[in-house]
Amino acid sequence: MARELSAHMVYNAPVRSIDYTDGIATVTSDVGAYRARRVVVAMSPAISGQIDYRPGLPAARIGIHRGYRMGAVSKFAALYKRPFWRDKGLSGQVYGAGRPVDVTFESYAEGNHILMGFISADAMRRLDHARESTLVRECIANFVEYFGPEARDFVDYGVFKWDLEPWSRGGPVAVSRPGVLTKYGTGLREPVGPIHWAGTETSDYWTGYMDGAVRSGRRAAREILDDLR
């Protein structure tokens, strides 16, 4: 798919505005402007409002932008030479108390076994601007609590703070405040001129997952094809 689409993909080009005043969408990015009969904005409602839409958006869509927020979430991964937790009959998956890791999964890559943990909500906000060494120390202590003292023998680690990343501002999925969908729900998927909305948050099934993202893409494509017939 990447090979087939590579000639039509532009990287490192954040979109700043979408102008549809003449019925044709003009998308202006940091590397240039592009014109199209239709545009699909496949972004979280929590951040798609950062784009400047001209001549503006309906009140329902503006309410969607203002009513959604991304979660404070980070991912911490510790690499090990062997999956010591399996010797104890453990799966590597935990639903914990969030001190600071609340969910863990195991994985494998390039000869290393991995314990990955999510840090979220208040625990993440507390650690957002803490020293990385503090975050690592607390996560490893949590792994020791979950899996035993062998968790201290990690060979490497990785941290990614989604909520400090400017192009996502959190994760894993946007959530709405109470009353937002009942008041502005029509704006979640309803096209605005040549602009169509996609992304996992707009799916009516498996919102927040890749499955929902694919479904939303198919739905937006159907909207466009039906419109152009």
Residue pairs with C-beta under 8 A, 6 or more apart in sequence:
10 29
10 31
10 34
12 30
12 31
13 29
13 30
13 31
13 32
14 29
14 30
14 167
15 27
15 28
15 29
15 51
16 28
16 29
16 30
16 51
16 52
17 27
17 28
17 51
17 52
17 53
17 54
18 25
18 26
18 27
18 28
18 39
18 41
18 51
18 52
18 53
18 54
18 195
19 25
19 26
19 28
19 54
20 26
20 39
20 53
20 54
20 55
20 192
20 193
20 194
20 195
21 54
21 55
23 193
23 194
24 35
24 36
24 37
24 194
25 35
25 36
25 37
25 38
25 39
25 193
25 194
25 195
26 33
26 34
26 35
27 33
27 34
27 35
27 36
27 39
36 194
37 194
37 228
38 194
38 195
38 196
38 224
38 227
38 228
39 194
39 195
39 196
40 196
40 197
40 198
40 217
40 220
40 224
41 48
41 51
41 195
41 196
41 197
41 198
41 199
42 197
42 198
42 199
42 213
42 216
42 217
42 220
43 199
44 68
44 70
44 168
44 173
44 174
44 199
44 201
45 64
45 65
45 67
45 68
45 174
45 176
45 188
45 197
45 199
45 201
45 202
46 65
46 68
46 69
46 70
46 169
46 170
46 174
47 70
47 167
47 168
47 169
47 174
48 65
48 197
48 199
49 62
49 65
49 66
53 192
53 195
57 65
57 192
58 187
58 192
59 184
59 187
60 184
60 185
60 186
60 187
60 190
61 184
61 187
61 190
61 192
62 187
63 180
63 183
63 184
63 187
64 176
64 180
64 184
64 187
64 188
67 176
67 177
67 180
67 184
68 174
68 175
68 176
68 177
68 180
68 201
69 170
69 174
69 175
69 176
69 177
70 162
70 163
70 168
70 169
70 170
70 171
70 173
70 174
71 120
71 121
71 163
71 170
71 171
71 172
71 173
71 175
72 120
72 121
72 124
72 125
72 128
72 163
72 170
73 118
73 119
73 120
73 124
73 162
73 163
73 170
73 171
73 172
74 118
74 119
74 120
74 124
74 127
74 135
74 159
74 160
74 161
74 162
74 163
75 116
75 117
75 118
75 119
75 158
75 159
75 160
75 162
76 101
76 116
76 117
76 118
76 119
76 135
76 136
76 139
76 157
76 158
76 159
77 107
77 114
77 115
77 116
77 117
77 157
77 158
77 159
78 114
78 115
78 116
78 139
78 140
78 143
78 151
78 154
78 156
78 157
79 112
79 113
79 114
79 154
79 155
79 156
79 157
79 158
80 112
80 113
80 114
80 115
80 150
80 153
80 154
80 155
81 112
81 113
81 155
82 113
83 92
83 106
83 108
83 113
84 147
84 148
84 150
84 151
84 153
85 91
85 92
85 106
85 115
85 147
85 148
85 150
86 92
88 147
88 148
90 147
91 106
92 104
92 105
92 106
92 115
92 147
93 103
93 104
93 105
93 106
94 101
94 103
94 104
94 146
94 147
95 102
95 103
96 102
96 103
96 104
96 142
96 145
96 146
98 119
98 120
98 121
98 122
98 123
99 123
99 138
99 142
99 145
100 119
100 123
100 124
100 126
100 127
100 135
100 138
100 139
100 142
101 117
101 118
101 119
101 139
101 142
101 143
101 146
102 117
102 118
102 119
102 120
102 123
103 117
103 118
104 115
104 116
104 117
104 118
104 143
104 146
105 115
105 116
106 113
106 114
106 115
106 116
107 113
107 114
107 116
108 114
112 155
112 156
115 143
115 147
115 151
117 139
117 142
117 143
119 127
119 135
119 139
124 161
124 163
125 163
127 134
127 135
127 138
128 161
128 163
128 164
132 159
135 159
136 157
136 159
139 157
140 151
140 152
140 154
143 151
144 151
144 152
162 168
162 169
162 170
162 171
162 172
163 169
163 170
163 171
172 208
173 200
173 201
173 207
173 208
174 201
181 188
188 197
188 201
188 202
189 197
189 202
189 219
190 197
191 197
191 223
191 227
196 220
196 223
196 224
197 220
198 213
198 216
198 217
198 219
198 220
199 213
199 216
200 206
200 207
200 208
200 209
200 210
200 212
200 213
200 216
201 207
201 208
201 212
202 216
202 219
203 211
203 212
203 213
203 215
203 216
203 219
204 215
205 211
205 212
205 215
206 212
206 215
